[in-house]
Every structure is written in structure tokens, then in C-alpha cells.
Amino acid sequence: MNKKRLGLVGVGRMGHGIAGCLLRAGFSVSFLNHPGNQDSTDLLDLGAASVDSIPALCDRSDWLLICVTGSPQVEQVVLGPGGVLQSSHRLELVIDFSTAIPDSTVKLAKALAAQSILFIDAAMTRTPKEAAEGRLNLLVGAEEATFQMARPLLEKLAENITHAGGVGAGHRLKLLHNFVSLGSVALFSEAAACADAMGISLEVFADTLEKGGGRGAALDRVRPFWLEGDPRGLRFTVANAAKDLAYYLEMSAQTRLASPIAKSVGTKLEGLKSSGSGERLMPELYRLI
């Protein structure tokens, strides 16, 4: 497994941690040089190679890992000019760690299968901290044989791995998860703004939630901002949250559900993004409200 040459597109907050884990585990890693990357000096010091095009990256790789913003970016990597399908080198496997629209995921998997390239969607939960520590939760969509083939690599990155079903199931499960997770942060933030306006101490409010029905990850992530002004408990931007809620609504529209709660949260996030707050972190939602 360690002899597989890995290529990575997307050295952002999460992708940087993934690359570091794989390099420390002894894998050969090359990554696409891109203005959106985090500072990659440490990765280069660990032996990674930086290349300037996707075809060049494919030439150096057996498996390609994608960790970008969303479906338009994933489609550009795979289908776009100079993308994977236009590379002269034939990869064995593509693993998409991004949060994406499931219908797009299925379409891409079919296009890759036509070129005899296997595909896995391995959506991530948790934060850049866990990505750097190799303690992600991975929600995987893949055929069983493909999942088992890639599992030794995925185990280097994750504390928990859930095989949700066939291709697309990982991204479906991720959107369900993010609706609950981000929706909870939005709910807590509005309640905190109301508590503040009524003269209730946020320290008392947080303690009451902790001892009652509010205990959990959402409270843990927003409380440091309420009490100390530190938003790093959830390094996830309002713009990314708005994107994920839009993806969830697109997915849920295929059911008979009206999704009024998701629409309300999505509308609020989209409004904040449009007003210039898109790069603020989600724990700051309390103050924005």
C-alpha cells in the first residue's frame, strides 16, 4: 500500500492535514500547486513534490485524492480542460474527500469508470485539527471491493470510517450530517443572541445547556466564542456553511420533504454571505445575528 504514488488536489485547511498524515506514514505524495493552497513548506520538507498541472500530477500518481470546495471544483478537476480525463496517464483510483452534490458524484464516477478508473467518495467530518492528527471521521461511498482496497490508506487518516453504501452514499450522509451540525450551531447562536439581549449571562446560559439538553459538539464549538471571543472551535466559514445547506436542499428536493427548517437556516447563511460576512467563522454567527 505504501508503494502507491499519491496525488493531491487541494491543500487547503483539510487537505494540508491529509497530506501531512500520508507523508508521515511513508507515502509518496505530490500535490497541485495552486493559489488556494495553505503554506506547503512543511510538506515539501517532508518529501512532497509540487507540480503545476493536473496531467503532470496524474503522471506522478497511481491514486488521485481530491479535497476542494465543492462540486464545481471537483468537476473541473475531473472533466475540465486539462483535467483527469484528458491526462495521458491512467489512474487506478480517484478518492474525493470534498463535500459535493451526490448526483454530481455519481456522474463523475460513471465518467471515470468509462476510462476504467475506480472512484470513492470519502466525505470528512471533524476539523483541520483532526485532519492533521489523522483522526477524521470518513463517510464513504464505494463498491465493497473498492472500499476494501482503499481502506488501509483511509485508516491512516481516520479514527472512524463509515461505509455508507455505493458511490454517492458518502456525500449523501455528509450533507445530512452537516445540516444537523450547522443547523445546531445556527440554533444555538440565535438563542445566545436572545439570551444576551435579555440580560442572561452567556456563561450561565452555556452552563445550563451543558447540564441540560444542549450538551454536545455544537455547544463545545461555539462556547469559546461566546465566553472568550475565540472562534477557532469551528474553523468553518459562513460561505462554506451556506454552500453545504444549498447542497442539502438540492438533495432533499428529490424527496417529498418541504425542508422548511433547512430553508430557513440556508436563507440566513446566504444572506450573511451576500452582505459580506462569508469569510467569518461559524461560531461568530451569534454576534452577526
N, C-alpha and C positions, 0 to 999 in steps of 0.2 A: 504493500500500500504506500509506503513512504517513497517508493520509486516513481509514483505518479507525479508528473510535472503539472503544477497548478498555475492557472492564470486567473487573475482577479481584476474585474472591472468595478470600480467604486471603492476608493479608500477614504470614505467619509468616517463619521464617528463610529459606526458599527463595523464597517469594512476594515478599518485600521486595526481594530482589536482582533478580528478574524485572521488577518494576515500575520499579525504578531504571534498568535497562538500556533498557527501552522508552521511558521518558521522555527519556533522554539521546539516544535515536535519533530523537526527534522525534514520537513517537506521542502522541495524546490518550489519557490513562489516567484512569479513575475506579475507585475501589475501595470495597468494602463496609466500612463502619465496624463493627468487631467487637471485643469484649474480648480475643480471642486474637491480635490483630494486634501486630506489633512497633511500636515508636515510629515514626510515619509523618511526623514533622515535615519530614524532608528531602525526602520525596516531595511533600508539599504545596508546599515551596519550589521544587521543580522544575516545578510546574504541575499536579500531580494534583488531582483532586476527590474528596472523601469523601462518600458517600451512605449513607443509613440503612436502605435496604431493597433486596432483590433486584429487585422490579419497578422501582424508581427507577433502579437500576443498569442494568437492561435498556433502559430508556427512553433512557439516555445512550450506549448501546453498539451497535455492529454485530456485534462478536465478543466472546464472554464467555470469560474464562480462569478456570479453577478450580485452586486449589492448596491443598488441605485435607488432613486427616489420613488419611482412608481412605474406603471405600465408603459407610458410613452417612452421612457428612457430604456426600459428593458426591450421594447420592440425595436428601438433604434439600434441597440447593440446587436440584436439577432437579425433583424430584417432590413435594416437601413443600409444606405450606401457605405461600402467598406465594412459591413457588419460580418457576423459569424458565417452566414450562409454564402457570403461572397469570398470567404477565405479559401485559399487553395489547400490548406491543411484541414483534414477531417478530424474533429474532436471525437472522443468517445462519449463524453457526458457533459451536460450543462446543468449546473445547480443554481437556482435563482433564490437568493435569500431576501429579495426585496418584498415589500408589501404591494400586491398587484391585484388587478381585476381578474377574477377566476376565468372568465370567458377568454380574456386575452392570453392567459396562461395556457389554456387548452389549445388555443390556436397556434401558439408558438411551439408547443410540444409536438403538434402534428407536422408543422413545417420542418422541425428538426428531425423527426422520425423519418420523413421522406428522404433525408440525407443520411439515414442510419446513425443518427446521434440521439442518445438517450437523454431524458430530461427528468429533473426533480424540482418541485417547488418546496423550499425548506424555510418557511417564514419564521422570523425570530420574534420572541418576546423577551423582556428584560431590557437592560440599558447598556450604554457603552462600557460601563464598569464591568458588567458580567461578560460582555464580549471580549474584553481584554483578559479576563481571568479564565476564559474557556468554560463559562457557566451559564451559557444561554439556555433558554427553552426553545426547541425547534419543533415546528408543526409541519409535518412532511406529507406531501402528496406525491405518490410514485407507485409504479407497479412493484410487487413484493420483491422480485428478483433484483430490480434496480436499487430498491431501498437497501437490501442486504449487502449489495456490492459497495454502496457508498457509506454504509453505517460506520465502519472503522474511522473514516475521516470525520463524520458528523460527531462521533463520540469525543473527538479531540476538542470540539468547540462547545459542547453542550453538557449540562447537568441532567437535563430531562429531554427526551426525544419522544414525540407522539406521532405515530404513523396514522394519519387521519383517513387515508384511503388512497384512491388513484390520483393521477395528475389533476391538480386544481383544488384538491381537498385541503391541502395545507393552507392555501391562500383563503379559502372559504372560512376555515376555522380561525385564521388570524384576524379577518375582518369582524367576525363575531366577537372575538376576544377584545379587539380594540374598541368596538362600540361600547362594551361593558366597562373597560378600563378608562377610556377617555370620557365616557358619559358619567362615570362616577366622579372623576376629577371636576367636571363641569358642575355637577350637582353639589359637591362639597364646596366649590368656590362660590357659587351663588348663595348657599346657606351661610358661609363665612361672611360674605359681604352684608347679608341681612343681619347677622349677629353683631357685626361691628357697628352697623347703623343704629342698632337698638341698645348699644352700650354694653353688650355682653363681651367680656374678655375673651379673646381668641384662644388664650391659653386654657381658660376654663372650658370653652367650647370644645377644643381638641381633646382635653382630658375626658370630658363627658362622652364624646364619641368613642374614644378608646375603651372606656369602661362599658359602653353600651353597644348599640347596633352598627357603629361606624368603624369598628376596628378592621384594619386590613391594609393592603398595599397602597390604595389610593390615599388614605389618610397619612401613611408614612411618607409619601412622596410630596404632599402639599404642606404638611405641618411645618417643616423647616422654613418655608417662605412666610407662612403666617406669623411665626414667632421670631424669626431671625432675619427675614428678608433674603434668604438664600434659596434661589430657585433650582439649584442643581440636583434636587431629589428626583426630578424627572426632566432630563435634558431632551425634551421633545417639543418642537416648536408648534405654535398655533397653526401655522401654514400646513405643516405635516398632518396635524390632527384634522384640519378641515379637509385635506385630501383623503384621509382614511375614512372619514364619515361619508364623504361623497362616494367613495368606492363601496362602502357598506350599503348605502341607499340604492346604488345601481344594482348591486347583487340582490338586495331584498325585494326590489321591484319585480323580480322574476317569481316571487311568491304572491299570495293573496293578502299579505300583510300591508296595512296602511303606513306603518312605521312613523307614527306622529312624534314619538319621543326622539327618535334619531333625527327626524327632520328639524325639530326644534334645536337640538344641540348643533347640528350641522349648519343651520342658518346663523346661529350665534357665532360660531367659529369663522364661518365665511365672512360675516360682517366685520369681525375684528381684523381678519386678514386684509380685507378691502380697505379698511381705514388706516392701514399702515402698521398694524401690530403683529404681522405674520411671523416675524422672527423672535418675538417674545416667547419665553418658555411657558409650558402649560401651568406650572404652579402659580405663575403671575396672573392667571385668569381672575383670581379673587380681586386683585387690585384693578384690573381692567374693567371688571363688572362694577 
